[in-house]
Amino acid sequence: MSAWVEQAAFDVLCLQEVTRRIAPSPDWLIYRDPYRRLDQRADLFGDISRLLPGWLATFAPATRGLLEDAAGRPIWSEHGLACWVAPQLSVTGSRQDFVHGRFRASGWGPEPVPRAVQMQRIASGGAALVVAHLHGLRDPNGKGDTPDRDTQAASLRRQLREFRNGNETVVVAGDFNLLPDSSTFDVLAAEGLIELVTTRGHSDTRTVLYPKAQRHANYCFVSDPDRVIAFDVPATPVMSDHRPMILDLTI
């Protein structure tokens, strides 16, 4: 990922599943739960921030829990969302909250874990753009609609309505952990948001690292598709089991 980030061919970078170091640790740690064992960068937030000096970096923690070093020693860590905005742009407003639950400070705990949302109002000259992103609820039973996911969608819609001013262009993106027929699409359509992955013919948002047949998870919604210059979900470079979503638009 470092080589891709260092190119800095973007003005705003939003990432989900970001770790932040809150205690001394090696650079690599291990996450374990009943479903998986994952090697983690101990401080992905710091790693990316060092690659983007001068950028405005913000972190939204959802949970605080224990990881392990190679010897099995427990080390406290935070996990959540992060956003970086290029120095030539102005962040004139921001909101950080939850679309499910509240900050869990005493351990990762059972699914579904709390889910945060970040919103930034970004100005370039006299024009403004709202960029929001989140990591949707994970359910071990699959990506179908559930009451918790319905509540998540309603919370996201309410927060967008409270944050946006008038006719600002809005972008909402992330790993929603949903299927393309989810009712969340209808909820966001009621706010005038059009989804780009499904409407522009992208049938795969996963990389070769993801072994399952169901290939949708990531989505990108915009309020004004006429402003979209280009949108892509490239298979390379492979940086995780999710492909990046790259949006180029005018504001």
Backbone as CSV, one residue per row, in Angstrom:
resi,resn,N_x,N_y,N_z,CA_x,CA_y,CA_z,C_x,C_y,C_z
1,MET,0.809,-1.201,0.000,0.000,0.000,0.000,0.849,1.261,0.000
2,SER,2.023,1.207,0.625,2.827,2.416,0.759,3.193,3.012,-0.594
3,ALA,3.559,2.162,-1.571,3.929,2.690,-2.889,2.743,3.379,-3.549
4,TRP,1.549,2.817,-3.384,0.344,3.417,-3.972,0.026,4.749,-3.312
5,VAL,0.122,4.806,-1.986,-0.192,6.038,-1.272,0.809,7.124,-1.600
6,GLU,2.084,6.763,-1.692,3.124,7.768,-1.945,2.954,8.454,-3.286
7,GLN,2.258,7.827,-4.226,1.976,8.501,-5.488,1.050,9.696,-5.276
8,ALA,0.214,9.604,-4.245,-0.696,10.698,-3.862,-1.464,11.243,-5.056
9,ALA,-1.965,10.348,-5.896,-2.750,10.769,-7.063,-4.215,10.921,-6.665
10,PHE,-4.447,11.539,-5.524,-5.804,11.735,-5.013,-5.751,12.930,-4.073
11,ASP,-6.915,13.467,-3.750,-7.011,14.606,-2.832,-7.624,14.226,-1.493
12,VAL,-8.403,13.139,-1.469,-9.037,12.662,-0.246,-8.890,11.144,-0.219
13,LEU,-8.451,10.622,0.898,-8.302,9.178,1.064,-9.100,8.749,2.285
14,CYS,-10.005,7.797,2.097,-10.813,7.253,3.199,-10.531,5.763,3.314
15,LEU,-10.228,5.317,4.521,-9.958,3.905,4.759,-10.779,3.410,5.938
16,GLN,-11.218,2.169,5.820,-11.880,1.491,6.929,-10.948,0.404,7.473
17,GLU,-11.288,-0.134,8.623,-10.482,-1.152,9.301,-9.058,-0.651,9.539
18,VAL,-8.970,0.512,10.150,-7.686,1.148,10.426,-7.334,0.945,11.895
19,THR,-6.097,0.533,12.156,-5.601,0.404,13.515,-4.858,1.672,13.927
20,ARG,-4.898,1.973,15.236,-4.127,3.090,15.790,-3.411,2.598,17.038
21,ARG,-2.102,2.846,17.075,-1.301,2.413,18.219,-1.577,3.305,19.417
22,ILE,-1.928,2.701,20.540,-2.149,3.458,21.768,-1.240,2.977,22.890
23,ALA,-0.380,1.994,22.602,0.573,1.483,23.586,1.811,1.010,22.834
24,PRO,2.982,1.041,23.473,4.194,0.566,22.795,4.009,-0.863,22.281
25,SER,4.500,-1.098,21.063,4.302,-2.418,20.463,5.229,-2.592,19.281
26,PRO,5.431,-3.842,18.831,6.086,-4.073,17.540,5.205,-3.522,16.416
27,ASP,5.755,-3.472,15.208,5.010,-2.926,14.070,3.917,-3.860,13.580
28,TRP,4.025,-5.151,13.885,3.000,-6.112,13.490,2.417,-6.780,14.735
29,LEU,1.091,-6.906,14.755,0.397,-7.564,15.843,-0.603,-8.565,15.271
30,ILE,-1.251,-9.336,16.142,-2.161,-10.397,15.713,-3.527,-10.171,16.354
31,TYR,-4.568,-10.255,15.526,-5.953,-10.200,15.999,-6.545,-11.606,15.944
32,ARG,-7.267,-11.988,17.002,-7.926,-13.296,17.032,-9.365,-13.123,17.508
33,ASP,-10.275,-13.864,16.880,-11.642,-13.999,17.386,-12.134,-15.389,16.992
34,PRO,-13.380,-15.744,17.304,-13.833,-17.106,16.988,-13.834,-17.425,15.498
35,TYR,-13.742,-16.412,14.623,-13.885,-16.642,13.186,-12.564,-16.563,12.430
36,ARG,-11.564,-15.883,12.975,-10.369,-15.637,12.172,-9.180,-15.220,13.029
37,ARG,-7.997,-15.384,12.420,-6.743,-14.869,12.952,-6.148,-13.983,11.877
38,LEU,-5.844,-12.738,12.211,-5.379,-11.779,11.219,-4.123,-11.080,11.709
39,ASP,-3.105,-11.018,10.839,-1.944,-10.181,11.120,-2.306,-8.727,10.826
40,GLN,-1.922,-7.826,11.714,-2.311,-6.423,11.610,-1.084,-5.516,11.718
41,ARG,-1.061,-4.447,10.930,-0.140,-3.368,11.245,-0.570,-2.773,12.578
42,ALA,0.360,-2.522,13.461,0.014,-2.012,14.783,-0.530,-0.593,14.718
43,ASP,-0.108,0.178,13.706,-0.497,1.586,13.632,-0.659,1.994,12.174
44,LEU,-1.689,1.454,11.523,-1.915,1.813,10.123,-2.191,3.304,9.980
45,PHE,-2.872,3.885,10.968,-3.133,5.324,10.921,-1.822,6.106,10.891
46,GLY,-0.888,5.753,11.747,0.408,6.421,11.742,1.209,6.130,10.488
47,ASP,1.137,4.881,9.994,1.862,4.516,8.775,1.456,5.410,7.607
48,ILE,0.145,5.535,7.392,-0.342,6.329,6.259,-0.071,7.812,6.493
49,SER,-0.255,8.281,7.713,-0.040,9.708,8.003,1.405,10.110,7.716
50,ARG,2.355,9.243,8.011,3.756,9.560,7.724,4.029,9.633,6.229
51,LEU,3.246,8.916,5.431,3.408,8.968,3.974,2.784,10.218,3.363
52,LEU,1.927,10.901,4.135,1.206,12.068,3.625,1.460,13.272,4.547
53,PRO,2.705,13.733,4.632,3.003,14.853,5.525,2.267,16.116,5.086
54,GLY,1.716,16.813,6.050,0.983,18.042,5.756,-0.490,17.836,5.477
55,TRP,-0.922,16.584,5.289,-2.335,16.305,5.068,-3.072,16.331,6.411
56,LEU,-4.345,16.720,6.373,-5.170,16.673,7.574,-5.627,15.235,7.778
57,ALA,-5.211,14.632,8.891,-5.525,13.235,9.183,-6.466,13.166,10.379
58,THR,-7.561,12.417,10.236,-8.509,12.241,11.333,-8.819,10.768,11.505
59,PHE,-8.977,10.362,12.749,-9.236,8.960,13.089,-10.510,8.884,13.919
60,ALA,-11.377,7.937,13.588,-12.633,7.740,14.304,-12.643,6.329,14.885
61,PRO,-12.310,6.160,16.160,-12.287,4.808,16.741,-13.695,4.275,16.965
62,ALA,-13.860,2.996,16.713,-15.122,2.316,17.014,-14.976,1.398,18.215
63,THR,-13.787,0.777,18.324,-13.547,-0.173,19.413,-12.115,-0.059,19.897
64,ARG,-11.924,-0.462,21.152,-10.591,-0.579,21.749,-10.504,-1.968,22.350
65,GLY,-9.475,-2.710,21.946,-9.365,-4.076,22.426,-7.931,-4.546,22.422
66,LEU,-7.764,-5.842,22.679,-6.436,-6.424,22.816,-6.017,-7.150,21.544
67,LEU,-4.822,-6.843,21.070,-4.132,-7.632,20.066,-3.002,-8.394,20.764
68,GLU,-2.269,-9.194,19.994,-1.159,-9.955,20.562,0.100,-9.700,19.758
69,ASP,1.247,-9.717,20.446,2.504,-9.734,19.703,2.864,-11.185,19.393
70,ALA,4.014,-11.396,18.768,4.382,-12.747,18.328,4.548,-13.715,19.485
71,ALA,4.822,-13.174,20.679,4.991,-14.034,21.849,3.684,-14.264,22.596
72,GLY,2.578,-13.708,22.069,1.284,-13.893,22.703,0.966,-12.895,23.795
73,ARG,1.803,-11.871,23.957,1.547,-10.858,24.976,0.430,-9.919,24.513
74,PRO,-0.539,-9.605,25.385,-1.655,-8.732,24.997,-1.226,-7.269,24.931
75,ILE,-1.717,-6.555,23.907,-1.398,-5.139,23.719,-2.667,-4.419,23.305
76,TRP,-3.009,-3.348,24.005,-4.209,-2.581,23.687,-4.040,-1.825,22.373
77,SER,-5.139,-1.753,21.610,-5.133,-1.100,20.305,-6.516,-0.524,20.026
78,GLU,-6.598,0.443,19.105,-7.885,0.953,18.650,-8.096,0.619,17.179
79,HIS,-9.373,0.515,16.809,-9.756,0.093,15.463,-10.906,0.974,15.011
80,GLY,-10.832,1.487,13.770,-11.906,2.347,13.289,-11.694,2.847,11.885
81,LEU,-12.098,4.093,11.643,-12.042,4.736,10.336,-10.975,5.822,10.340
82,ALA,-10.492,6.162,9.146,-9.567,7.285,9.035,-9.754,7.975,7.689
83,CYS,-9.462,9.275,7.696,-9.577,10.080,6.481,-8.399,11.040,6.421
84,TRP,-7.862,11.225,5.214,-6.775,12.156,4.965,-7.200,13.124,3.854
85,VAL,-6.985,14.426,4.071,-7.373,15.458,3.109,-6.134,16.262,2.732
86,ALA,-5.928,16.471,1.442,-4.737,17.136,0.929,-4.638,18.579,1.430
87,PRO,-3.402,19.091,1.574,-3.203,20.431,2.151,-3.855,21.561,1.369
88,GLN,-4.024,21.407,0.055,-4.595,22.498,-0.742,-6.098,22.641,-0.576
89,LEU,-6.718,21.698,0.123,-8.155,21.746,0.368,-8.433,22.200,1.806
90,SER,-9.619,22.737,2.022,-10.012,23.225,3.349,-11.136,22.359,3.893
91,VAL,-10.958,21.854,5.098,-12.032,21.139,5.787,-12.782,22.167,6.635
92,THR,-14.006,22.483,6.229,-14.769,23.551,6.875,-15.833,23.024,7.834
93,GLY,-15.959,21.716,7.923,-16.892,21.114,8.858,-16.630,19.629,8.949
94,SER,-16.931,19.042,10.091,-16.724,17.602,10.241,-17.704,17.051,11.262
95,ARG,-17.983,15.779,11.112,-18.856,15.066,12.047,-18.323,13.655,12.200
96,GLN,-18.297,13.199,13.429,-17.859,11.840,13.731,-18.839,11.258,14.726
97,ASP,-19.468,10.142,14.360,-20.489,9.567,15.232,-20.585,8.080,14.927
98,PHE,-21.703,7.475,15.341,-21.897,6.040,15.141,-23.204,5.794,14.399
99,VAL,-23.186,4.785,13.531,-24.411,4.319,12.889,-24.909,3.032,13.536
100,HIS,-24.102,2.468,14.412,-24.537,1.325,15.224,-23.751,1.336,16.520
101,GLY,-24.456,1.278,17.642,-23.812,1.166,18.934,-23.080,2.436,19.346
102,ARG,-22.212,2.271,20.305,-21.369,3.338,20.832,-19.966,2.795,21.029
103,PHE,-19.010,3.710,21.234,-17.613,3.312,21.383,-17.474,2.226,22.436
104,ARG,-16.825,1.133,22.044,-16.621,-0.012,22.940,-15.173,0.020,23.414
105,ALA,-14.967,0.372,24.685,-13.624,0.630,25.196,-13.013,-0.539,25.944
106,SER,-13.784,-1.592,26.193,-13.312,-2.657,27.079,-13.034,-3.972,26.355
107,GLY,-12.877,-3.930,25.043,-12.596,-5.146,24.285,-13.421,-5.198,23.018
108,TRP,-12.972,-6.009,22.059,-13.667,-6.062,20.764,-15.095,-6.559,20.943
109,GLY,-15.293,-7.590,21.745,-16.632,-8.085,22.038,-17.260,-8.826,20.877
110,PRO,-18.506,-9.280,21.074,-19.190,-10.089,20.050,-19.708,-9.236,18.900
111,GLU,-19.948,-9.884,17.759,-20.618,-9.228,16.644,-22.087,-8.995,17.004
112,PRO,-22.694,-7.920,16.478,-22.057,-6.889,15.672,-21.353,-5.853,16.546
113,VAL,-20.143,-5.480,16.151,-19.386,-4.489,16.905,-19.867,-3.090,16.516
114,PRO,-19.581,-2.067,17.317,-19.991,-0.708,16.963,-19.418,-0.279,15.617
115,ARG,-20.152,0.581,14.930,-19.725,1.074,13.622,-19.799,2.598,13.600
116,ALA,-18.665,3.212,13.290,-18.564,4.663,13.246,-18.826,5.179,11.836
117,VAL,-19.030,6.492,11.739,-19.129,7.174,10.456,-18.346,8.473,10.566
118,GLN,-17.646,8.832,9.496,-16.952,10.111,9.392,-17.567,10.922,8.265
119,MET,-17.759,12.226,8.510,-18.237,13.141,7.477,-17.366,14.383,7.500
120,GLN,-16.953,14.836,6.306,-16.145,16.043,6.179,-16.766,16.943,5.119
121,ARG,-16.807,18.244,5.424,-17.169,19.233,4.407,-15.865,19.815,3.886
122,ILE,-15.600,19.599,2.605,-14.311,19.938,2.017,-14.520,21.021,0.962
123,ALA,-13.778,22.125,1.100,-13.936,23.265,0.196,-12.726,23.395,-0.706
124,SER,-13.004,23.724,-1.954,-11.974,24.054,-2.932,-12.424,25.339,-3.607
125,GLY,-11.805,26.454,-3.230,-12.322,27.733,-3.701,-13.659,28.011,-3.046
126,GLY,-14.646,28.333,-3.853,-15.968,28.628,-3.304,-16.913,27.456,-3.283
127,ALA,-16.485,26.312,-3.811,-17.364,25.146,-3.892,-17.079,24.196,-2.733
128,ALA,-18.104,23.436,-2.322,-17.950,22.508,-1.203,-18.477,21.133,-1.579
129,LEU,-17.875,20.141,-0.959,-18.222,18.740,-1.181,-18.300,18.061,0.177
130,VAL,-19.328,17.252,0.397,-19.424,16.440,1.609,-18.963,15.024,1.275
131,VAL,-17.979,14.548,2.021,-17.481,13.182,1.869,-17.752,12.434,3.166
132,ALA,-18.482,11.334,3.070,-18.783,10.503,4.235,-18.374,9.068,3.934
133,HIS,-17.907,8.369,4.965,-17.601,6.945,4.761,-17.823,6.191,6.056
134,LEU,-18.034,4.885,5.906,-18.303,4.016,7.035,-17.933,2.589,6.673
135,HIS,-17.870,1.763,7.694,-17.695,0.317,7.540,-18.953,-0.321,8.097
136,GLY,-19.778,-0.876,7.228,-21.077,-1.387,7.641,-20.983,-2.614,8.521
137,LEU,-22.082,-2.876,9.207,-22.167,-4.009,10.131,-21.761,-5.319,9.478
138,ARG,-20.961,-6.077,10.175,-20.638,-7.432,9.759,-21.513,-8.405,10.538
139,ASP,-22.053,-9.385,9.839,-22.873,-10.421,10.457,-22.331,-11.771,10.014
140,PRO,-21.918,-12.640,10.940,-21.390,-13.954,10.534,-22.371,-14.758,9.693
141,ASN,-23.676,-14.420,9.737,-24.668,-15.158,8.965,-24.801,-14.684,7.521
142,GLY,-24.087,-13.619,7.154,-24.138,-13.168,5.769,-24.419,-11.690,5.645
143,LYS,-24.646,-11.247,4.394,-24.786,-9.829,4.082,-26.230,-9.408,3.794
144,GLY,-27.190,-10.259,4.111,-28.584,-9.905,3.899,-29.063,-8.840,4.872
145,ASP,-30.199,-8.236,4.547,-30.772,-7.207,5.412,-31.202,-7.804,6.747
146,THR,-30.996,-7.026,7.811,-31.401,-7.388,9.168,-31.970,-6.135,9.828
147,PRO,-32.678,-6.276,10.943,-33.145,-5.076,11.647,-32.012,-4.127,12.025
148,ASP,-30.859,-4.669,12.442,-29.728,-3.810,12.785,-29.221,-3.042,11.566
149,ARG,-29.222,-3.694,10.415,-28.769,-3.002,9.197,-29.793,-1.961,8.748
150,ASP,-31.076,-2.227,8.962,-32.093,-1.216,8.672,-31.895,0.009,9.557
151,THR,-31.616,-0.223,10.828,-31.369,0.878,11.756,-30.116,1.649,11.358
152,GLN,-29.089,0.932,10.930,-27.861,1.570,10.456,-28.146,2.511,9.293
153,ALA,-28.934,2.061,8.325,-29.255,2.885,7.165,-30.040,4.128,7.570
154,ALA,-30.987,3.967,8.480,-31.774,5.116,8.940,-30.894,6.123,9.671
155,SER,-29.950,5.631,10.474,-29.043,6.519,11.187,-28.145,7.282,10.215
156,LEU,-27.631,6.589,9.209,-26.792,7.247,8.211,-27.567,8.331,7.479
157,ARG,-28.781,8.026,7.073,-29.591,9.024,6.372,-29.846,10.236,7.262
158,ARG,-30.206,10.007,8.516,-30.480,11.127,9.429,-29.244,12.008,9.598
159,GLN,-28.092,11.394,9.777,-26.881,12.175,9.994,-26.473,12.960,8.748
160,LEU,-26.674,12.373,7.581,-26.401,13.112,6.351,-27.314,14.331,6.238
161,ARG,-28.582,14.166,6.555,-29.530,15.278,6.463,-29.156,16.388,7.438
162,GLU,-28.669,16.009,8.618,-28.283,17.002,9.609,-26.994,17.731,9.225
163,PHE,-26.111,17.046,8.512,-24.785,17.610,8.235,-24.728,18.431,6.946
164,ARG,-25.379,17.980,5.906,-25.232,18.642,4.605,-25.954,19.982,4.600
165,ASN,-25.420,20.912,3.827,-26.014,22.238,3.668,-26.555,22.376,2.250
166,GLY,-27.853,22.471,2.118,-28.441,22.758,0.821,-28.095,21.759,-0.247
167,ASN,-27.563,22.250,-1.354,-27.343,21.427,-2.545,-25.892,20.993,-2.713
168,GLU,-25.130,20.902,-1.639,-23.761,20.416,-1.744,-23.723,19.030,-2.399
169,THR,-22.718,18.815,-3.222,-22.489,17.473,-3.731,-22.066,16.566,-2.575
170,VAL,-22.646,15.368,-2.535,-22.380,14.432,-1.440,-21.825,13.127,-2.011
171,VAL,-20.812,12.602,-1.352,-20.262,11.280,-1.659,-20.323,10.448,-0.379
172,VAL,-20.866,9.239,-0.474,-20.895,8.307,0.654,-20.311,6.985,0.156
173,ALA,-19.288,6.499,0.833,-18.600,5.306,0.334,-18.158,4.431,1.495
174,GLY,-17.753,3.201,1.148,-17.182,2.315,2.147,-17.524,0.865,1.898
175,ASP,-17.075,0.043,2.832,-17.426,-1.375,2.843,-18.735,-1.493,3.610
176,PHE,-19.849,-1.591,2.888,-21.162,-1.627,3.523,-21.532,-3.026,4.023
177,ASN,-20.815,-4.058,3.578,-21.153,-5.431,3.969,-22.598,-5.771,3.619
178,LEU,-23.045,-5.363,2.438,-24.426,-5.568,1.994,-24.453,-6.180,0.603
179,LEU,-25.589,-6.755,0.264,-25.832,-7.236,-1.089,-26.429,-6.120,-1.938
180,PRO,-26.302,-6.216,-3.257,-26.785,-5.130,-4.125,-28.288,-4.889,-4.066
181,ASP,-29.060,-5.840,-3.539,-30.511,-5.637,-3.447,-30.946,-5.144,-2.066
182,SER,-30.016,-4.673,-1.265,-30.334,-4.228,0.089,-31.283,-3.032,0.078
183,SER,-32.145,-2.955,1.089,-33.040,-1.811,1.223,-32.287,-0.531,1.563
184,THR,-31.029,-0.656,1.980,-30.207,0.537,2.227,-30.117,1.404,0.974
185,PHE,-30.109,0.780,-0.198,-30.052,1.540,-1.447,-31.281,2.446,-1.574
186,ASP,-32.436,1.935,-1.190,-33.664,2.732,-1.257,-33.623,3.883,-0.256
187,VAL,-33.096,3.608,0.935,-33.000,4.647,1.964,-32.122,5.794,1.481
188,LEU,-30.976,5.475,0.889,-30.081,6.522,0.417,-30.584,7.168,-0.871
189,ALA,-31.328,6.410,-1.678,-31.943,7.000,-2.878,-32.941,8.082,-2.483
190,ALA,-33.596,7.914,-1.337,-34.527,8.926,-0.860,-33.828,10.232,-0.517
191,GLU,-32.500,10.178,-0.322,-31.699,11.387,-0.121,-31.062,11.863,-1.413
192,GLY,-31.479,11.269,-2.534,-30.956,11.691,-3.832,-29.608,11.110,-4.184
193,LEU,-29.219,10.004,-3.550,-27.907,9.409,-3.774,-28.000,8.221,-4.727
194,ILE,-27.128,8.232,-5.730,-27.067,7.178,-6.748,-25.816,6.346,-6.513
195,GLU,-25.967,5.019,-6.542,-24.831,4.128,-6.294,-24.092,3.844,-7.605
196,LEU,-22.758,3.922,-7.581,-21.967,3.833,-8.809,-21.471,2.427,-9.133
197,VAL,-21.194,1.594,-8.138,-20.685,0.252,-8.436,-21.698,-0.526,-9.258
198,THR,-22.934,-0.549,-8.788,-23.952,-1.358,-9.452,-24.487,-0.708,-10.719
199,THR,-24.543,0.612,-10.772,-25.111,1.283,-11.945,-24.101,1.463,-13.067
200,ARG,-22.830,1.218,-12.795,-21.804,1.389,-13.834,-21.132,0.074,-14.187
201,GLY,-21.804,-1.040,-13.891,-21.387,-2.332,-14.421,-20.246,-3.019,-13.713
202,HIS,-19.969,-2.650,-12.464,-18.887,-3.313,-11.720,-19.478,-4.481,-10.931
203,SER,-19.098,-5.684,-11.305,-19.668,-6.882,-10.678,-18.760,-7.469,-9.611
204,ASP,-17.592,-6.864,-9.365,-16.635,-7.438,-8.428,-15.937,-6.309,-7.676
205,THR,-16.058,-6.307,-6.347,-15.322,-5.331,-5.537,-14.289,-6.020,-4.656
206,ARG,-14.000,-7.265,-4.950,-13.047,-8.055,-4.171,-11.796,-8.361,-4.994
207,THR,-10.718,-8.692,-4.286,-9.473,-9.058,-4.951,-9.292,-10.570,-4.917
208,VAL,-8.153,-11.020,-5.430,-7.846,-12.454,-5.448,-7.651,-13.005,-4.037
209,LEU,-7.501,-12.150,-3.037,-7.337,-12.604,-1.655,-8.649,-13.047,-1.022
210,TYR,-9.764,-12.756,-1.685,-11.078,-13.106,-1.132,-11.578,-14.381,-1.800
211,PRO,-11.800,-15.475,-1.041,-12.085,-16.763,-1.670,-13.551,-17.027,-1.978
212,LYS,-14.485,-16.205,-1.462,-15.896,-16.540,-1.591,-16.465,-16.064,-2.920
213,ALA,-17.601,-16.660,-3.307,-18.194,-16.373,-4.617,-18.926,-15.037,-4.654
214,GLN,-19.485,-14.601,-3.522,-20.221,-13.340,-3.494,-19.218,-12.192,-3.485
215,ARG,-19.234,-11.352,-4.550,-18.138,-10.414,-4.781,-18.475,-8.965,-4.462
216,HIS,-19.679,-8.685,-3.999,-20.035,-7.313,-3.660,-19.866,-7.065,-2.163
217,ALA,-19.360,-5.888,-1.826,-19.273,-5.427,-0.438,-19.131,-3.911,-0.400
218,ASN,-18.339,-3.374,-1.343,-18.034,-1.942,-1.363,-19.004,-1.211,-2.286
219,TYR,-19.415,-0.013,-1.857,-20.307,0.798,-2.682,-19.926,2.262,-2.547
220,CYS,-20.272,3.038,-3.573,-19.993,4.468,-3.593,-21.228,5.189,-4.118
221,PHE,-21.806,6.057,-3.299,-23.015,6.804,-3.641,-22.652,8.268,-3.881
222,VAL,-23.272,8.878,-4.881,-23.067,10.303,-5.149,-24.425,10.958,-5.362
223,SER,-24.486,12.242,-4.996,-25.748,12.966,-5.149,-25.919,13.558,-6.534
224,ASP,-24.825,13.703,-7.270,-24.886,14.330,-8.595,-23.993,13.561,-9.556
225,PRO,-24.504,12.495,-10.164,-23.663,11.690,-11.057,-23.144,12.445,-12.266
226,ASP,-23.774,13.569,-12.624,-23.270,14.356,-13.746,-21.909,14.969,-13.452
227,ARG,-21.553,15.069,-12.188,-20.245,15.617,-11.814,-19.130,14.564,-11.844
228,VAL,-19.499,13.298,-12.032,-18.502,12.224,-12.042,-17.737,12.248,-13.356
229,ILE,-16.426,12.421,-13.258,-15.555,12.365,-14.431,-15.168,10.926,-14.728
230,ALA,-14.838,10.183,-13.682,-14.466,8.770,-13.834,-14.677,8.059,-12.515
231,PHE,-14.972,6.761,-12.630,-15.115,5.919,-11.439,-14.606,4.532,-11.791
232,ASP,-13.750,3.972,-10.904,-13.190,2.659,-11.193,-13.044,1.867,-9.901
233,VAL,-13.069,0.552,-10.060,-12.856,-0.385,-8.950,-11.786,-1.370,-9.433
234,PRO,-10.524,-0.947,-9.492,-9.492,-1.757,-10.138,-9.115,-3.001,-9.341
235,ALA,-8.779,-4.063,-10.071,-8.374,-5.325,-9.435,-6.958,-5.254,-8.894
236,THR,-6.146,-4.339,-9.411,-4.773,-4.154,-8.942,-4.544,-2.668,-8.684
237,PRO,-3.659,-2.320,-7.768,-2.832,-3.221,-6.953,-3.650,-3.919,-5.866
238,VAL,-3.185,-5.099,-5.468,-3.861,-5.861,-4.425,-3.297,-5.424,-3.076
239,MET,-4.103,-4.716,-2.299,-3.664,-4.210,-0.994,-4.422,-4.853,0.156
240,SER,-5.541,-5.497,-0.150,-6.317,-6.226,0.849,-7.257,-7.143,0.089
241,ASP,-8.267,-7.721,0.766,-9.253,-8.520,0.050,-10.354,-7.647,-0.550
242,HIS,-10.257,-6.321,-0.381,-11.167,-5.364,-1.016,-10.426,-4.574,-2.083
243,ARG,-11.076,-4.338,-3.217,-10.502,-3.439,-4.207,-10.708,-1.986,-3.773
244,PRO,-9.810,-1.100,-4.181,-10.064,0.319,-3.931,-11.171,0.836,-4.855
245,MET,-11.875,1.835,-4.410,-12.819,2.564,-5.262,-12.215,3.939,-5.514
246,ILE,-12.075,4.300,-6.788,-11.418,5.544,-7.153,-12.416,6.420,-7.888
247,LEU,-12.718,7.561,-7.300,-13.724,8.480,-7.841,-13.069,9.800,-8.195
248,ASP,-13.316,10.255,-9.416,-12.844,11.555,-9.886,-14.081,12.378,-10.252
249,LEU,-14.234,13.517,-9.602,-15.422,14.334,-9.892,-15.102,15.800,-9.718
250,THR,-15.938,16.639,-10.312,-15.830,18.078,-10.163,-16.775,18.534,-9.057
251,ILE,-16.378,19.596,-8.370,-17.258,20.137,-7.330,-17.561,21.604,-7.636
